[in-house]
Amino acid sequence: MNDTSGGRRILLLVGASVVAISGILGVFIGENGGQVAAEISLFGFLSLPTTPLAFSLYGMVFSAVILGALFALVEYVSRVENAR
């Protein structure tokens, strides 16, 4: 019996939850960070204003990219393992 759809559904639910939580935390961090500095430098070349919307979007995009890469890696390893 092949029960991969249930596992994928759970991973997608966990991933969506993490992205949503990242957005919510970004709002709080951006709200409080705006009182300290007007903008911050990310990785030495990207300047990000300390607004709730900017931090929320950055957190959501960053977590989605990282989780997408990890999920793709898991999918690849799973296919390689099943091919043996």
Buried (B, 14 or more C-beta within 10 A) or exposed (E): EEEEEEEEEEBEEEBEEBBEEBBEBBBEBBBEBBEEEEEBEEEEEEEBBBBBEBBBBBBBBBBBEEBEEEBEEEEEEEEEEEEE
